[in-house]
Amino acid sequence: MMAEKKPRKGQTAEEALRYYFQKLGFFVVRDVPFSYKRIDVTDVDLWLYLKSSTLGRERICVDVKSKKTPQALERVFWSKGLREILDLDRTIIATTDNRKETLDFGAAHGVTVLQGKFLQRVIKNYGNNFNRITEELFLENLKTVSISNSNVFWPRFYREVKSNLLMALNFSGCNFLLQRILFLIEEFLASNKTSNASVRLLYALVSYFLITLDYSSRFIPHLDVTSRKDVLSEGFRYGETGKERAKEIVSTTLQLLSNTSRADLFSRAMLEKEIDKQVLEYPAEILSEFFSKPEVLSQIFSFACKFEQISYTRNLIQPHECPSELKAILGVLCDFLKVDRRKLI
């Protein structure tokens, strides 16, 4: 593992707050990029996710400003705008500013302000976590060449995946992550199980997949097992738009094809039959069967937190060394992705 550089003041504050919120039970991700039509807009310092009850979920963004002149009042405007654009439940500002006016201004606009004295206590009490690496060292460990695709730059790959948490916390997001998980498993196996970068990323992406699934399935625990399976199967098979919208898209595509010369090669009926066949062959039931189980569905958030923890552990554990409940998840993902689970775990 690479040597850890001395963190900057802002990085120290973010890491301390990350650990603080984790101790409170939150799932926490640092430096999550927000972009619009491939244009980078801003970075969210900390993204928090909490399963507060069987049906309740909270998504919170934390803006951290550990500076001599933090411009805290201005950050209230920024945080409130971000909350509305991303449809968040709450926003928090952590600042070195100790003025009462800042606290009052934040409260008046629905923004929680954690002031300087509190921030210093957090840095003092949570600034050194010897059990896990920082985000900066995590990124340093990703600066290796991909064996499967030399065009892949792991830090950029990681940033693009993290942005999914802001914009696609739904079944389409789950399917996006599943394809990236497959790529990482194949990378790890292609390296003869020597690529630590792909292992760390694999654990991180599985944790994001589970969080995305937890949010997507938050309204189904009260359903019977069969209904839960149906909801999950449709989500994994058709994404967030659902079965009916997928059928509309297919119907429009077939109509366009029938109006071209391709109609001479393929009849509409034949095309519809082939598409239906491919949809039915998609192994969504492997995932829906597993995650619809009450004992699994109720623990998805907990499993996500555990995968996040092992992704950042100082002494990286290999997939075959994972606890049995995490191996079970890796195994079912392998089955779905048509990878021999014995090669991974």
N, C-alpha and C positions, 0 to 999 in steps of 0.2 A: 504494500500500500504506500502511496506517495506521502511525503512529509507534508504536514499541515502548516500553511503560512499563517502569520499572525493576522487575525481578522481586523477589518476596519470597524470603527465605532458603530456604524449603522448595522453592519453584519452581526456584531455581538448582540445588539439589542434585538434583532430579528430572531436570532437563534435562541436567546433567552426566553423571549415571548412564545416562540414555538413550543419549547419544552414546557413552559408554564401552562399553556392552553392544552397541551397533550395530557398533562397531569390532571386537568379538570375534566378530561374525558373526550376532548375534541379530536377529530381527525384533522391534521394540519398539513398544508402544503405551502412551501415558500416560493416566492418569485414566480407567480403564475402570469403569463403574458396574456393581454387582451388585445386582439386585433380585429379590424373590420375590413373585409374584402382584401385580405393579405397585407393590410397596412397596419403596422404596429402602432397602437394607441397609447398603451401604458402597461405597467407591470403592477400586479397586486402583491404587496409585500407578504401578506399571510392570508391564505384562504382557509376558513374554518368550516367544518361540517360536523353536525351533532345529531345523533338519533336520540331525541329527547323523550320519546314515548313510542308505543307501538305504531301509531300513525304520524307522530310529530317529527319533523326534521327542521333543522336550522342551517342556513347558509349565511356566513358572515365574512366580510372582508375587513382586514386590519391594515391601516396605513401607519407605518412606523417612521417617525421623524426624530432621530436622535442627533439634533444639531443645536448649535448655540442660538441660531435664529430660525426656529422651526416653522414660522408662519402658520401657526396652528389654526387661526381663524379662517385663513384661506383654504386650509385643508378640509374644513367643515363643508364648504361649498363643493369641493371636489368629491368628498365621500358621499354626500347626499346625492349628487348626480350619478355617481357610480352605482349606488344602491338602486336607483330608479331604472337605469339602463340595463343592469344585470338582473333586475327583479330579485334582489337579495332580501333576506329577512332583517338583517341589521348591518350596520357598519360601525367600526371602532377606530378611533385615532389614538395612537400611543405617542406622546410627545414630551419633550423636555420642558415645555411651557407649564408654569405653575400658577398662572393668573386665574383668578376666580371668574373673570369675564369669559375666558375661553371655555371653561366648564359650563357656564350658563348658556353661552351661545350654542354650544353643541347640544345641550339638553333641549333648547328651544326648537331645534331643527331635527330632533330625533337621532342625533349622532352621539354615541358614547365616547367620552374623552378620558383616557387614562393619562394622568399628568406626571410631571417629572419625578416627584418623590416616589410615586408608585413604580415608575419605570426603573428607577435606580435600585429599588428593592428587588425587583424581578431580575435585573442583571446580576445583582449580588448573589441572590439565592439560586438562580437557575442558569447562570452564565457558563458554568462548566459541567457538561454532561459527558463523562468519560466512557459511557457505554455506546455512544453513537458518534458518527462523523457529521461534520457540518455540511451545509449545502455546497459550499465552495470546494470542499475536499471531494464530495460526491461528484461534482462536475470535473474535477481534475482526474478522477479515476475513469471518466468516460472518454478521455482523450487518447483513444486507441483506434486502430483501423478496423473497420468491419471486414470480416472474411467473406461474407455473402455478397456484399455490395460495396465497392470502394467509394461510391458516391455518398454513402451514408456517413454523416458527421453526428456522432452520438449526442453531444450537447444540444445541437439543433433539433434532432429527433425527439429528445426529451422535452424541450420547450414546446414543440408543436403538440405533443401529447398532453402536456399539462394544461394547455389552453382549452382543451376539451371539457375540463371541469367547469369552466365559466359558460361555455356556449352550447354544450351538448350533454347535459345531465339527463339523458333519456335513452331509450332502447337503440336509437341510431348511434348514440355515443358508445353504448356497449359493443355494438357490432364493429365500430371503428377500432376500438381497443382490442377486440378479439383478433383482428387481422395483424395488429402490431405485436401482440403476444405470440402469435404463430411465428412471425419473423424472428423474434428474440429466441424462441426455443430452437428454431432451425440454426440460428447463429451459434448458439451455445453448443449444439451437437456437432456442427461443422468445425468448431474449434477444438474438437476432441475434449470437450468439457473443461477448457482452460480459460475461457473468456469470462473474467470476473465482471467486466462492464455489462455484458449481456445478462448476467445473473442479477446484478443489482437492479438493472432496468426491468427485468422480468418481474421481480418482486414488487417494484413500484407500480408497474402497469397493472398487475393483477389487483393490487390494492385499489387503484383508480377504477378498474372494472367493477369491483365489488361495491365501491361507494356509488358508482353510477347505477348499478343494479339495485342497490338498496333504495335509492331515491325513486327509481322507475317503478319499483314494486311496493311502494309504501302504502298503497291503498288496497292491497290484495290479501293481507293476513287473515281477514275475517271470512274469506271465501272458502268453500270446500276444496279439497285437494284437486279434484278434476278441473274445477274452474280456475284455480291457480295455475295449473299446468297449461290450460288453454290460453290464458293471458300471457304467460311467459313465452310459450311457443310462438304465438302470433308476433310478439315483440321482437324476439330473436330472428324470426323469419322475414318479417316485413319492415322492421324498424319503427320509428316513431309515427310515421304517417299511417300505419295500420294496413290491414288487408284490403279494405275497400279502396283506399287511395292508390295502393299498389295496382289493383285491378284496373283502375281508371287510366293509370299511366301505361300499362301494358296494352289496354284497348286502343288508346290513342296511337301508340307506336305501331300496332298491327294495322290500324287504319291507314297510317302513312305508308307503310310497306305495301299494302294492297293497292295503293294508288300509283305505285311505281312499277317498273319492269320486273321487279323481284316477285311480283304476283304470279309470274309464269313459272317460277321455280318452286315457290312454297305457297300452298293454300293457307288461308287464314286459319282454318280448322287444324291443320298440321302444326302451324306455329303455336297456336294456343295449347295444343296437346303437349308439345315439347316444353313450353314454358312451365306448364302445370307440373310436368314430370320433374323438371329441375327443382322447382320450389318444394315439392314433396320429398325429394331426395336430400334436401338440406337438413342436416341432423339436429334440428332445434330441440327435439324431444330429449336428447341426451342432457342438455342443460336444464330444460324445464322440469324433467323428472327429478333431477338432483336438487335444484334450488326451490322447488315447491314443497319439499319436505319441511314440516314445521320446525324440526330441530335444526335445520340448516337455514331456513328463511329468517328465523329469529336471531341468528348469529352472524349474518352477513357483515354487519357493521363491525363487530368484534374481530372477525377474520381479516377485514380490511386493515384494521389498526395493527394486527399482528404482522401482516405482510409488509406494511410500511416500516415497522420496527426492524425487521430483519433486512430490509433493503439498505438501511443506514447503519447497521451494526458494524463496529470497528473490525471485529473478526468475522468476516463473511462466512456464512454457512452455505453449503452446497445443497441443491434440491433434495438429494437423497438423505440429507441430515435434518431436514425440516421436521417439526412436530407432525404427528399422524394426521391431525385435522387439516393442516395446511397441505400435506401430501395428497389428501383426498381431493382437495380443490384443484391442485395441479394435475392430478390424474384425470379428473372429469374434463378439464380443459384440453388435455392431450387427446382424450377419446373424441371430443367434439371436433378438434382440429385435425383428426386422423393422423396423429403421431403416436407411435408405440410408447405408452407411458413407462415401460420398463427401461427405455433408453434415457429417460429423464430422471426418474425417481427409483 
